[in-house]
């Protein structure tokens, strides 16, 4: 897969686009004015692997809180780039609190709700001017739910004049309006003095086919880096599957420089799930590696015991816990390690041999011995209640002997 050619934009110390890795981004759901809660969640997201964190700046209290958030994060030795999300009144907030723009690493502008008529252009320019003044990049983020109505109505009028068989549907028109809005806004920002290494674009929707359509078309019209994701992916499995389907399709076209998985969290669940899902999407597509992957079978009538399920779960948790420590200790490349936990003799030995290190458990009625393979060769036979801890020790030994 060949990445689409794009300019590089620096957001804080993080490079976006060009030859940089596809970055994982997330967003807080705290009240931004609640500085302590927002800082706590930003730290949680950063620790989970979010390389950029966005938060809403909706009013004067939020704007006043931004420098305090930055200061507290610096005190905690966190340098994750911060993105301010502005809608409707960003021009007013940045005018009154220029220190807000100074503290942020990127400003997000939605061209569909910065105003109407001449005020739209004036308000848009005011935000761009602040970004230029403080040498900050912007993301011009167009959303399906807040399309520039001026462009949309113009397209509808043009569409109505076409022959019936040539007319586009309302969703197709909306996608076209989003693309035109993004490109027009990019052009305006450059006319106001913003350089090409300071602009990121996005055209986000909640529908997977429309998402693919919009980014495929947008990628042909600009060389600016693109931020990709569904606007509202949804809850649980629906949100994960929709995000995986949409992002995988786009990413495998070589499109996308930062991604976000916008999951609706269950009450009380951590916000960090969206970061983990984004990482898994990139890793499953072979685009980045974040932690060792576990190959495990789904189970069948041959694997009536739940032992292999327990081992697969415990080994996955073990790798999640140990990987950050291994990285700190300098075991480079450990995130690319493949560990197999298989449940019977049918595919167990083969999958275990093809992994870096793998455990092949006995199925129903098989010899209660679990061979362990490393680099295709059998290195041990485990049995009994201690086999999980023994397998962990063998993984530890493998890491220290192969990734030092």
C-alpha atoms as a printed R data frame, in Angstrom:
    type eleno elety resid chain resno       x       y       z
1   ATOM     1    CA   UNK     A     1   0.000   0.000   0.000
2   ATOM     2    CA   UNK     A     2   1.413   3.375  -1.034
3   ATOM     3    CA   UNK     A     3   0.580   6.375   1.125
4   ATOM     4    CA   UNK     A     4  -0.950   9.377  -0.567
5   ATOM     5    CA   UNK     A     5   1.518  12.250  -0.991
6   ATOM     6    CA   UNK     A     6   0.849  15.074   1.477
7   ATOM     7    CA   UNK     A     7   2.550  18.022   3.132
8   ATOM     8    CA   UNK     A     8   3.929  17.687   6.643
9   ATOM     9    CA   UNK     A     9   2.202  19.646   9.398
10  ATOM    10    CA   UNK     A    10   3.760  19.864  12.854
11  ATOM    11    CA   UNK     A    11   1.294  19.775  15.753
12  ATOM    12    CA   UNK     A    12   3.439  20.505  18.758
13  ATOM    13    CA   UNK     A    13   6.315  18.061  18.371
14  ATOM    14    CA   UNK     A    14   4.216  15.514  16.433
15  ATOM    15    CA   UNK     A    15   4.553  15.355  12.665
16  ATOM    16    CA   UNK     A    16   1.370  14.778  10.648
17  ATOM    17    CA   UNK     A    17   1.322  13.694   7.011
18  ATOM    18    CA   UNK     A    18   4.235  13.165   4.599
19  ATOM    19    CA   UNK     A    19   6.312  10.191   5.795
20  ATOM    20    CA   UNK     A    20   5.148  10.331   9.407
21  ATOM    21    CA   UNK     A    21   3.238   7.392  10.900
22  ATOM    22    CA   UNK     A    22  -0.543   7.573  10.862
23  ATOM    23    CA   UNK     A    23  -1.289   9.189  14.214
24  ATOM    24    CA   UNK     A    24  -3.904   8.197  16.779
25  ATOM    25    CA   UNK     A    25  -6.039  11.018  18.134
26  ATOM    26    CA   UNK     A    26  -8.752  11.152  20.809
27  ATOM    27    CA   UNK     A    27 -10.996  13.675  22.531
28  ATOM    28    CA   UNK     A    28 -11.965  14.310  26.146
29  ATOM    29    CA   UNK     A    29 -15.568  14.257  27.349
30  ATOM    30    CA   UNK     A    30 -15.004  16.226  30.546
31  ATOM    31    CA   UNK     A    31 -16.098  19.804  31.129
32  ATOM    32    CA   UNK     A    32 -13.063  21.684  29.855
33  ATOM    33    CA   UNK     A    33 -13.487  24.349  32.521
34  ATOM    34    CA   UNK     A    34 -13.029  21.591  35.122
35  ATOM    35    CA   UNK     A    35  -9.256  21.752  34.856
36  ATOM    36    CA   UNK     A    36  -8.411  18.860  37.161
37  ATOM    37    CA   UNK     A    37 -10.846  16.412  35.537
38  ATOM    38    CA   UNK     A    38  -9.731  17.415  32.048
39  ATOM    39    CA   UNK     A    39  -6.042  17.079  32.894
40  ATOM    40    CA   UNK     A    40  -6.683  13.676  34.479
41  ATOM    41    CA   UNK     A    41  -8.441  12.398  31.365
42  ATOM    42    CA   UNK     A    42  -5.816  13.830  29.002
43  ATOM    43    CA   UNK     A    43  -3.151  11.948  30.978
44  ATOM    44    CA   UNK     A    44  -5.208   8.735  30.798
45  ATOM    45    CA   UNK     A    45  -5.594   9.110  27.027
46  ATOM    46    CA   UNK     A    46  -1.912   9.928  26.539
47  ATOM    47    CA   UNK     A    47  -0.862   6.943  28.645
48  ATOM    48    CA   UNK     A    48  -3.141   4.733  26.519
49  ATOM    49    CA   UNK     A    49  -1.288   5.888  23.398
50  ATOM    50    CA   UNK     A    50  -3.208   8.910  22.124
51  ATOM    51    CA   UNK     A    51  -0.650  11.023  20.280
52  ATOM    52    CA   UNK     A    52  -2.879  14.115  20.146
53  ATOM    53    CA   UNK     A    53  -5.797  15.058  22.407
54  ATOM    54    CA   UNK     A    54  -8.655  17.395  21.505
55  ATOM    55    CA   UNK     A    55 -11.141  19.095  23.817
56  ATOM    56    CA   UNK     A    56 -14.043  21.451  23.284
57  ATOM    57    CA   UNK     A    57 -13.626  25.187  23.864
58  ATOM    58    CA   UNK     A    58 -17.258  26.258  23.914
59  ATOM    59    CA   UNK     A    59 -17.352  29.367  26.099
60  ATOM    60    CA   UNK     A    60 -15.266  31.940  27.937
61  ATOM    61    CA   UNK     A    61 -14.777  29.661  30.975
62  ATOM    62    CA   UNK     A    62 -13.341  26.941  28.738
63  ATOM    63    CA   UNK     A    63 -11.067  29.408  26.967
64  ATOM    64    CA   UNK     A    64  -9.770  30.758  30.272
65  ATOM    65    CA   UNK     A    65  -9.075  27.197  31.478
66  ATOM    66    CA   UNK     A    66  -6.877  26.177  28.533
67  ATOM    67    CA   UNK     A    67  -3.600  27.799  29.754
68  ATOM    68    CA   UNK     A    68  -4.165  26.232  33.178
69  ATOM    69    CA   UNK     A    69  -4.635  22.804  31.591
70  ATOM    70    CA   UNK     A    70  -1.397  23.254  29.644
71  ATOM    71    CA   UNK     A    71   0.463  24.360  32.776
72  ATOM    72    CA   UNK     A    72  -0.712  21.396  34.861
73  ATOM    73    CA   UNK     A    73   0.218  18.933  32.121
74  ATOM    74    CA   UNK     A    74   3.705  20.440  31.883
75  ATOM    75    CA   UNK     A    75   4.055  20.093  35.652
76  ATOM    76    CA   UNK     A    76   3.217  16.404  35.233
77  ATOM    77    CA   UNK     A    77   5.806  16.136  32.415
78  ATOM    78    CA   UNK     A    78   3.195  15.512  29.697
79  ATOM    79    CA   UNK     A    79   3.791  17.091  26.309
80  ATOM    80    CA   UNK     A    80   0.947  15.525  24.283
81  ATOM    81    CA   UNK     A    81  -0.248  18.122  21.729
82  ATOM    82    CA   UNK     A    82  -3.528  19.820  22.660
83  ATOM    83    CA   UNK     A    83  -6.210  20.704  20.115
84  ATOM    84    CA   UNK     A    84  -8.950  23.243  20.787
85  ATOM    85    CA   UNK     A    85 -12.309  22.441  19.191
86  ATOM    86    CA   UNK     A    86 -14.153  25.664  18.250
87  ATOM    87    CA   UNK     A    87 -17.737  26.008  17.029
88  ATOM    88    CA   UNK     A    88 -19.921  29.103  16.486
89  ATOM    89    CA   UNK     A    89 -17.981  31.527  18.708
90  ATOM    90    CA   UNK     A    90 -14.295  30.652  18.287
91  ATOM    91    CA   UNK     A    91 -13.507  34.072  16.874
92  ATOM    92    CA   UNK     A    92 -14.903  35.747  20.012
93  ATOM    93    CA   UNK     A    93 -13.167  33.392  22.429
94  ATOM    94    CA   UNK     A    94  -9.765  33.769  20.804
95  ATOM    95    CA   UNK     A    95 -10.131  37.537  20.577
96  ATOM    96    CA   UNK     A    96 -10.820  37.832  24.309
97  ATOM    97    CA   UNK     A    97  -8.397  35.076  25.357
98  ATOM    98    CA   UNK     A    98  -5.410  35.100  22.974
99  ATOM    99    CA   UNK     A    99  -3.506  33.141  25.620
100 ATOM   100    CA   UNK     A   100  -5.859  30.267  24.802
101 ATOM   101    CA   UNK     A   101  -4.532  30.170  21.231
102 ATOM   102    CA   UNK     A   102  -0.987  30.455  22.551
103 ATOM   103    CA   UNK     A   103  -1.431  27.431  24.854
104 ATOM   104    CA   UNK     A   104  -2.964  25.186  22.188
105 ATOM   105    CA   UNK     A   105  -0.993  23.202  19.608
106 ATOM   106    CA   UNK     A   106  -3.738  23.235  16.964
107 ATOM   107    CA   UNK     A   107  -7.083  24.967  16.399
108 ATOM   108    CA   UNK     A   108 -10.040  23.110  14.906
109 ATOM   109    CA   UNK     A   109 -12.452  25.201  12.804
110 ATOM   110    CA   UNK     A   110 -15.806  23.979  11.482
111 ATOM   111    CA   UNK     A   111 -16.539  26.142   8.412
112 ATOM   112    CA   UNK     A   112 -20.203  25.143   8.533
113 ATOM   113    CA   UNK     A   113 -20.925  27.025  11.744
114 ATOM   114    CA   UNK     A   114 -18.567  30.016  11.948
115 ATOM   115    CA   UNK     A   115 -21.315  32.308  10.667
116 ATOM   116    CA   UNK     A   116 -23.308  33.198   7.546
117 ATOM   117    CA   UNK     A   117 -22.698  35.595   4.680
118 ATOM   118    CA   UNK     A   118 -19.963  38.158   5.199
119 ATOM   119    CA   UNK     A   119 -19.760  37.385   8.927
120 ATOM   120    CA   UNK     A   120 -18.776  33.836   8.025
121 ATOM   121    CA   UNK     A   121 -15.703  35.014   6.140
122 ATOM   122    CA   UNK     A   122 -14.835  37.607   8.797
123 ATOM   123    CA   UNK     A   123 -15.148  35.106  11.653
124 ATOM   124    CA   UNK     A   124 -13.196  32.451   9.770
125 ATOM   125    CA   UNK     A   125 -10.461  34.995   9.028
126 ATOM   126    CA   UNK     A   126 -10.288  36.059  12.664
127 ATOM   127    CA   UNK     A   127  -9.565  32.489  13.782
128 ATOM   128    CA   UNK     A   128  -7.017  31.990  10.997
129 ATOM   129    CA   UNK     A   129  -5.353  35.286  11.936
130 ATOM   130    CA   UNK     A   130  -4.967  34.112  15.552
131 ATOM   131    CA   UNK     A   131  -3.494  30.826  14.373
132 ATOM   132    CA   UNK     A   132  -0.993  32.706  12.206
133 ATOM   133    CA   UNK     A   133  -0.173  35.148  15.004
134 ATOM   134    CA   UNK     A   134   0.776  32.317  17.369
135 ATOM   135    CA   UNK     A   135   2.213  30.052  14.655
136 ATOM   136    CA   UNK     A   136  -0.376  27.315  15.185
137 ATOM   137    CA   UNK     A   137  -1.780  24.883  12.605
138 ATOM   138    CA   UNK     A   138  -5.512  24.481  12.044
139 ATOM   139    CA   UNK     A   139  -7.755  21.580  11.146
140 ATOM   140    CA   UNK     A   140 -10.573  22.671   8.894
141 ATOM   141    CA   UNK     A   141 -13.086  20.037   9.896
142 ATOM   142    CA   UNK     A   142 -16.282  19.731   7.873
143 ATOM   143    CA   UNK     A   143 -19.066  17.625   9.425
144 ATOM   144    CA   UNK     A   144 -22.093  16.038   7.778
145 ATOM   145    CA   UNK     A   145 -24.309  17.377  10.571
146 ATOM   146    CA   UNK     A   146 -23.214  20.988  10.139
147 ATOM   147    CA   UNK     A   147 -22.642  21.502   6.433
148 ATOM   148    CA   UNK     A   148 -22.202  24.996   5.026
149 ATOM   149    CA   UNK     A   149 -25.805  25.621   3.968
150 ATOM   150    CA   UNK     A   150 -24.756  28.197   1.379
151 ATOM   151    CA   UNK     A   151 -22.850  25.562  -0.594
152 ATOM   152    CA   UNK     A   152 -25.466  22.872   0.003
153 ATOM   153    CA   UNK     A   153 -28.358  25.034  -1.261
154 ATOM   154    CA   UNK     A   154 -26.346  26.068  -4.325
155 ATOM   155    CA   UNK     A   155 -25.731  22.404  -5.175
156 ATOM   156    CA   UNK     A   156 -29.407  21.577  -4.636
157 ATOM   157    CA   UNK     A   157 -30.446  24.343  -7.058
158 ATOM   158    CA   UNK     A   158 -27.980  23.112  -9.669
159 ATOM   159    CA   UNK     A   159 -29.112  19.526  -9.143
160 ATOM   160    CA   UNK     A   160 -32.779  20.424  -9.613
161 ATOM   161    CA   UNK     A   161 -32.010  21.820 -13.083
162 ATOM   162    CA   UNK     A   162 -30.514  18.523 -14.265
163 ATOM   163    CA   UNK     A   163 -32.401  15.770 -16.028
164 ATOM   164    CA   UNK     A   164 -34.059  13.440 -13.551
165 ATOM   165    CA   UNK     A   165 -31.764  10.504 -14.395
166 ATOM   166    CA   UNK     A   166 -28.684  12.685 -13.811
167 ATOM   167    CA   UNK     A   167 -29.769  14.083 -10.464
168 ATOM   168    CA   UNK     A   168 -27.879  13.136  -7.314
169 ATOM   169    CA   UNK     A   169 -29.518  11.948  -4.111
170 ATOM   170    CA   UNK     A   170 -29.551  14.147  -1.015
171 ATOM   171    CA   UNK     A   171 -26.728  12.200   0.656
172 ATOM   172    CA   UNK     A   172 -24.535  12.440  -2.444
173 ATOM   173    CA   UNK     A   173 -25.196  16.173  -2.558
174 ATOM   174    CA   UNK     A   174 -24.255  16.472   1.104
175 ATOM   175    CA   UNK     A   175 -20.957  14.671   0.499
176 ATOM   176    CA   UNK     A   176 -20.200  16.958  -2.450
177 ATOM   177    CA   UNK     A   177 -21.045  20.005  -0.313
178 ATOM   178    CA   UNK     A   178 -18.632  18.820   2.373
179 ATOM   179    CA   UNK     A   179 -15.815  18.380  -0.124
180 ATOM   180    CA   UNK     A   180 -16.399  21.791  -1.689
181 ATOM   181    CA   UNK     A   181 -16.564  23.411   1.750
182 ATOM   182    CA   UNK     A   182 -13.232  21.866   2.773
183 ATOM   183    CA   UNK     A   183 -11.448  22.854  -0.435
184 ATOM   184    CA   UNK     A   184 -12.935  26.363  -0.473
185 ATOM   185    CA   UNK     A   185 -11.947  26.880   3.167
186 ATOM   186    CA   UNK     A   186  -8.416  25.623   2.496
187 ATOM   187    CA   UNK     A   187  -8.123  28.166  -0.320
188 ATOM   188    CA   UNK     A   188  -9.468  30.978   1.885
189 ATOM   189    CA   UNK     A   189  -7.052  30.158   4.711
190 ATOM   190    CA   UNK     A   190  -4.121  30.311   2.295
191 ATOM   191    CA   UNK     A   191  -5.373  33.623   0.875
192 ATOM   192    CA   UNK     A   192  -5.402  34.979   4.450
193 ATOM   193    CA   UNK     A   193  -1.730  34.025   4.810
194 ATOM   194    CA   UNK     A   194  -1.749  30.495   6.226
195 ATOM   195    CA   UNK     A   195   1.003  28.266   4.827
196 ATOM   196    CA   UNK     A   196   0.427  24.782   3.403
197 ATOM   197    CA   UNK     A   197   2.388  23.260   6.301
198 ATOM   198    CA   UNK     A   198  -0.231  24.574   8.746
199 ATOM   199    CA   UNK     A   199  -3.484  23.097   7.401
200 ATOM   200    CA   UNK     A   200  -5.136  19.714   8.013
201 ATOM   201    CA   UNK     A   201  -8.519  18.838   6.476
202 ATOM   202    CA   UNK     A   202 -11.355  16.458   7.333
203 ATOM   203    CA   UNK     A   203 -14.821  15.618   5.971
204 ATOM   204    CA   UNK     A   204 -16.402  13.408   8.614
205 ATOM   205    CA   UNK     A   205 -19.746  11.628   8.439
206 ATOM   206    CA   UNK     A   206 -21.442   8.821  10.378
207 ATOM   207    CA   UNK     A   207 -22.209   6.614   7.361
208 ATOM   208    CA   UNK     A   208 -19.442   4.258   6.185
209 ATOM   209    CA   UNK     A   209 -20.119   4.406   2.398
210 ATOM   210    CA   UNK     A   210 -20.341   8.216   2.518
211 ATOM   211    CA   UNK     A   211 -17.153   8.362   4.563
212 ATOM   212    CA   UNK     A   212 -15.277   6.348   1.944
213 ATOM   213    CA   UNK     A   213 -16.789   8.426  -0.872
214 ATOM   214    CA   UNK     A   214 -15.916  11.774   0.700
215 ATOM   215    CA   UNK     A   215 -12.296  10.990   1.545
216 ATOM   216    CA   UNK     A   216 -11.612   9.219  -1.742
217 ATOM   217    CA   UNK     A   217 -12.735  12.343  -3.606
218 ATOM   218    CA   UNK     A   218 -11.116  14.825  -1.203
219 ATOM   219    CA   UNK     A   219  -7.738  13.066  -1.394
220 ATOM   220    CA   UNK     A   220  -7.575  13.790  -5.131
221 ATOM   221    CA   UNK     A   221  -8.140  17.534  -4.678
222 ATOM   222    CA   UNK     A   222  -5.598  18.475  -2.029
223 ATOM   223    CA   UNK     A   223  -2.148  17.659  -0.695
224 ATOM   224    CA   UNK     A   224  -3.015  18.703   2.846
225 ATOM   225    CA   UNK     A   225  -2.874  15.954   5.504
226 ATOM   226    CA   UNK     A   226  -6.258  14.372   6.224
227 ATOM   227    CA   UNK     A   227  -7.784  13.536   9.594
228 ATOM   228    CA   UNK     A   228 -10.081  10.527   9.162
229 ATOM   229    CA   UNK     A   229 -12.916   9.025  11.202
230 ATOM   230    CA   UNK     A   230 -16.638   8.639  11.554
231 ATOM   231    CA   UNK     A   231 -18.204  11.638  13.270
232 ATOM   232    CA   UNK     A   232 -20.335   9.472  15.542
233 ATOM   233    CA   UNK     A   233 -19.425   5.796  15.262
234 ATOM   234    CA   UNK     A   234 -21.913   4.644  17.891
235 ATOM   235    CA   UNK     A   235 -21.940   2.410  20.948
236 ATOM   236    CA   UNK     A   236 -20.106  -0.856  21.569
237 ATOM   237    CA   UNK     A   237 -19.836  -3.411  18.797
238 ATOM   238    CA   UNK     A   238 -21.651  -1.212  16.280
239 ATOM   239    CA   UNK     A   239 -19.194   1.626  16.780
240 ATOM   240    CA   UNK     A   240 -16.153  -0.641  16.647
241 ATOM   241    CA   UNK     A   241 -17.305  -2.510  13.527
242 ATOM   242    CA   UNK     A   242 -18.335   0.666  11.691
243 ATOM   243    CA   UNK     A   243 -15.024   2.331  12.509
244 ATOM   244    CA   UNK     A   244 -13.020  -0.717  11.442
245 ATOM   245    CA   UNK     A   245 -14.966  -1.030   8.183
246 ATOM   246    CA   UNK     A   246 -14.709   2.639   7.214
247 ATOM   247    CA   UNK     A   247 -11.176   3.348   8.352
248 ATOM   248    CA   UNK     A   248  -9.725   0.122   6.962
249 ATOM   249    CA   UNK     A   249 -11.185   0.821   3.525
250 ATOM   250    CA   UNK     A   250  -9.804   4.358   3.454
251 ATOM   251    CA   UNK     A   251  -6.433   3.526   4.963
252 ATOM   252    CA   UNK     A   252  -5.859   0.760   2.442
253 ATOM   253    CA   UNK     A   253  -6.320   3.333  -0.310
254 ATOM   254    CA   UNK     A   254  -3.305   5.132   1.183
255 ATOM   255    CA   UNK     A   255  -5.535   7.893   2.561
256 ATOM   256    CA   UNK     A   256  -5.369   9.205   6.113
257 ATOM   257    CA   UNK     A   257  -2.709  10.857   8.278
258 ATOM   258    CA   UNK     A   258  -4.459  10.942  11.659
259 ATOM   259    CA   UNK     A   259  -7.424   8.854  12.808
260 ATOM   260    CA   UNK     A   260  -9.956   8.945  15.598
261 ATOM   261    CA   UNK     A   261 -12.472   6.290  16.606
262 ATOM   262    CA   UNK     A   262 -15.447   8.244  17.991
263 ATOM   263    CA   UNK     A   263 -17.094   5.619  20.199
264 ATOM   264    CA   UNK     A   264 -20.018   6.336  22.484
265 ATOM   265    CA   UNK     A   265 -18.738   5.003  25.817
266 ATOM   266    CA   UNK     A   266 -20.914   2.970  28.141
267 ATOM   267    CA   UNK     A   267 -21.604   4.730  31.449
268 ATOM   268    CA   UNK     A   268 -18.549   4.419  33.648
269 ATOM   269    CA   UNK     A   269 -16.347   2.867  30.962
270 ATOM   270    CA   UNK     A   270 -12.937   4.414  30.236
271 ATOM   271    CA   UNK     A   271 -12.541   6.882  27.409
272 ATOM   272    CA   UNK     A   272  -9.339   5.077  26.491
273 ATOM   273    CA   UNK     A   273 -11.229   2.349  24.595
274 ATOM   274    CA   UNK     A   274 -11.358   4.522  21.487
275 ATOM   275    CA   UNK     A   275  -7.557   4.805  21.544
276 ATOM   276    CA   UNK     A   276  -7.131   1.029  21.827
277 ATOM   277    CA   UNK     A   277  -9.570   0.393  18.965
278 ATOM   278    CA   UNK     A   278  -7.767   2.918  16.744
279 ATOM   279    CA   UNK     A   279  -4.450   1.236  17.491
280 ATOM   280    CA   UNK     A   280  -5.901  -2.193  16.715
281 ATOM   281    CA   UNK     A   281  -7.282  -0.955  13.378
282 ATOM   282    CA   UNK     A   282  -3.849   0.338  12.353
283 ATOM   283    CA   UNK     A   283  -2.147  -2.819  13.572
284 ATOM   284    CA   UNK     A   284  -4.631  -5.183  11.905
285 ATOM   285    CA   UNK     A   285  -4.006  -3.392   8.593
286 ATOM   286    CA   UNK     A   286  -0.243  -3.737   9.000
287 ATOM   287    CA   UNK     A   287   0.265   0.031   9.187
288 ATOM   288    CA   UNK     A   288   1.682   0.335  12.712
289 ATOM   289    CA   UNK     A   289   2.470  -1.924  15.660
290 ATOM   290    CA   UNK     A   290   1.642  -0.905  19.219
291 ATOM   291    CA   UNK     A   291   1.827  -4.111  21.248
292 ATOM   292    CA   UNK     A   292   2.414  -7.831  20.660
293 ATOM   293    CA   UNK     A   293  -0.565  -9.530  19.038
294 ATOM   294    CA   UNK     A   294  -2.158 -12.725  20.311
295 ATOM   295    CA   UNK     A   295  -3.344 -15.345  17.849
296 ATOM   296    CA   UNK     A   296  -6.003 -17.501  19.496
297 ATOM   297    CA   UNK     A   297  -8.685 -19.810  18.142
298 ATOM   298    CA   UNK     A   298 -12.426 -19.292  18.718
299 ATOM   299    CA   UNK     A   299 -12.935 -22.787  20.074
300 ATOM   300    CA   UNK     A   300 -15.130 -25.642  18.870
301 ATOM   301    CA   UNK     A   301 -16.340 -29.076  19.956
302 ATOM   302    CA   UNK     A   302 -12.728 -30.227  20.209
303 ATOM   303    CA   UNK     A   303 -11.974 -27.539  22.801
304 ATOM   304    CA   UNK     A   304 -14.691 -28.155  25.365
305 ATOM   305    CA   UNK     A   305 -12.408 -26.966  28.157
306 ATOM   306    CA   UNK     A   306 -12.308 -23.235  28.852
307 ATOM   307    CA   UNK     A   307  -8.611 -23.472  29.683
308 ATOM   308    CA   UNK     A   308  -7.401 -22.047  26.363
309 ATOM   309    CA   UNK     A   309  -9.842 -19.145  26.696
310 ATOM   310    CA   UNK     A   310  -8.528 -18.326  30.160
311 ATOM   311    CA   UNK     A   311  -4.933 -18.554  28.990
312 ATOM   312    CA   UNK     A   312  -5.611 -16.389  25.921
313 ATOM   313    CA   UNK     A   313  -7.246 -13.741  28.125
314 ATOM   314    CA   UNK     A   314  -4.498 -13.812  30.750
315 ATOM   315    CA   UNK     A   315  -1.698 -13.708  28.179
316 ATOM   316    CA   UNK     A   316  -3.344 -10.759  26.412
317 ATOM   317    CA   UNK     A   317  -3.626  -8.875  29.720
318 ATOM   318    CA   UNK     A   318  -0.038  -9.813  30.563
319 ATOM   319    CA   UNK     A   319   1.244  -8.415  27.250
320 ATOM   320    CA   UNK     A   320  -0.772  -5.207  27.653
321 ATOM   321    CA   UNK     A   321   0.773  -4.709  31.081
322 ATOM   322    CA   UNK     A   322   4.326  -5.670  30.194
323 ATOM   323    CA   UNK     A   323   4.744  -3.977  26.791
324 ATOM   324    CA   UNK     A   324   5.163  -0.400  28.146
325 ATOM   325    CA   UNK     A   325   7.757  -1.715  30.611
326 ATOM   326    CA   UNK     A   326   9.632  -3.630  27.898
327 ATOM   327    CA   UNK     A   327   9.700  -0.518  25.712
328 ATOM   328    CA   UNK     A   328  11.081   1.600  28.565
329 ATOM   329    CA   UNK     A   329  13.779  -1.024  29.119
330 ATOM   330    CA   UNK     A   330  14.839  -0.742  25.481
331 ATOM   331    CA   UNK     A   331  13.470  -3.938  23.951
332 ATOM   332    CA   UNK     A   332  12.977  -2.445  20.504
333 ATOM   333    CA   UNK     A   333  10.532  -4.167  18.157
334 ATOM   334    CA   UNK     A   334   8.770  -6.090  20.923
335 ATOM   335    CA   UNK     A   335   5.458  -4.569  19.791
336 ATOM   336    CA   UNK     A   336   5.722  -6.638  16.601
337 ATOM   337    CA   UNK     A   337   5.949  -9.959  18.437
338 ATOM   338    CA   UNK     A   338   3.213 -12.528  17.696
339 ATOM   339    CA   UNK     A   339   2.123 -14.887  20.481
340 ATOM   340    CA   UNK     A   340  -0.155 -17.864  19.784
341 ATOM   341    CA   UNK     A   341  -2.519 -19.581  22.233
342 ATOM   342    CA   UNK     A   342  -4.253 -22.459  20.460
343 ATOM   343    CA   UNK     A   343  -6.837 -24.903  21.761
344 ATOM   344    CA   UNK     A   344  -6.252 -28.274  20.066
345 ATOM   345    CA   UNK     A   345  -4.028 -30.323  17.790
346 ATOM   346    CA   UNK     A   346  -5.792 -29.402  14.499
347 ATOM   347    CA   UNK     A   347  -4.269 -25.933  14.008
348 ATOM   348    CA   UNK     A   348  -2.428 -25.556  17.305
349 ATOM   349    CA   UNK     A   349   1.073 -26.731  16.389
350 ATOM   350    CA   UNK     A   350   1.010 -25.040  12.973
351 ATOM   351    CA   UNK     A   351  -0.136 -21.639  14.291
352 ATOM   352    CA   UNK     A   352   2.229 -21.879  17.266
353 ATOM   353    CA   UNK     A   353   5.188 -22.643  15.002
354 ATOM   354    CA   UNK     A   354   4.410 -19.689  12.732
355 ATOM   355    CA   UNK     A   355   4.212 -17.283  15.697
356 ATOM   356    CA   UNK     A   356   7.290 -15.904  17.418
357 ATOM   357    CA   UNK     A   357   6.302 -17.953  20.422
358 ATOM   358    CA   UNK     A   358   3.206 -20.101  20.825
359 ATOM   359    CA   UNK     A   359   1.455 -22.522  23.141
360 ATOM   360    CA   UNK     A   360  -0.574 -25.425  21.724
361 ATOM   361    CA   UNK     A   361  -3.055 -26.689  24.297
362 ATOM   362    CA   UNK     A   362  -4.587 -30.165  24.305
363 ATOM   363    CA   UNK     A   363  -8.111 -30.475  23.017
364 ATOM   364    CA   UNK     A   364 -10.851 -32.696  24.385
365 ATOM   365    CA   UNK     A   365  -9.483 -36.225  24.811
366 ATOM   366    CA   UNK     A   366  -5.932 -35.281  23.737
367 ATOM   367    CA   UNK     A   367  -2.709 -35.819  25.672
368 ATOM   368    CA   UNK     A   368  -2.756 -33.210  28.513
369 ATOM   369    CA   UNK     A   369   0.606 -31.805  27.477
370 ATOM   370    CA   UNK     A   370   1.079 -28.329  26.004
371 ATOM   371    CA   UNK     A   371   4.088 -27.942  23.700
372 ATOM   372    CA   UNK     A   372   5.611 -24.471  23.376
373 ATOM   373    CA   UNK     A   373   7.248 -23.383  20.130
374 ATOM   374    CA   UNK     A   374   9.632 -20.471  19.582
375 ATOM   375    CA   UNK     A   375  10.689 -19.511  16.069
376 ATOM   376    CA   UNK     A   376   9.188 -22.754  14.768
377 ATOM   377    CA   UNK     A   377  10.996 -25.079  17.154
378 ATOM   378    CA   UNK     A   378   9.639 -26.837  20.219
379 ATOM   379    CA   UNK     A   379  11.309 -25.474  23.355
380 ATOM   380    CA   UNK     A   380   9.186 -26.885  26.186
381 ATOM   381    CA   UNK     A   381   6.266 -29.101  27.189
382 ATOM   382    CA   UNK     A   382   3.981 -27.678  29.868
383 ATOM   383    CA   UNK     A   383   1.339 -29.384  31.966
384 ATOM   384    CA   UNK     A   384  -0.626 -28.809  35.133
385 ATOM   385    CA   UNK     A   385  -1.925 -25.726  36.889
386 ATOM   386    CA   UNK     A   386   1.278 -23.693  36.577
387 ATOM   387    CA   UNK     A   387   1.433 -23.710  32.787
388 ATOM   388    CA   UNK     A   388   0.124 -20.119  32.482
389 ATOM   389    CA   UNK     A   389   2.874 -18.693  34.690
390 ATOM   390    CA   UNK     A   390   5.448 -20.943  33.028
391 ATOM   391    CA   UNK     A   391   4.367 -19.715  29.597
392 ATOM   392    CA   UNK     A   392   4.688 -16.114  30.789
393 ATOM   393    CA   UNK     A   393   8.234 -16.853  31.942
394 ATOM   394    CA   UNK     A   394   9.070 -18.314  28.527
395 ATOM   395    CA   UNK     A   395   7.670 -15.178  26.823
396 ATOM   396    CA   UNK     A   396   9.810 -13.021  29.142
397 ATOM   397    CA   UNK     A   397  12.896 -15.029  28.226
398 ATOM   398    CA   UNK     A   398  12.051 -14.761  24.529
399 ATOM   399    CA   UNK     A   399  11.720 -10.973  24.742
400 ATOM   400    CA   UNK     A   400  15.041 -10.563  26.550
401 ATOM   401    CA   UNK     A   401  16.886 -12.812  24.104
402 ATOM   402    CA   UNK     A   402  15.359 -11.447  20.866
403 ATOM   403    CA   UNK     A   403  14.668  -7.713  21.362
404 ATOM   404    CA   UNK     A   404  17.579  -6.421  23.424
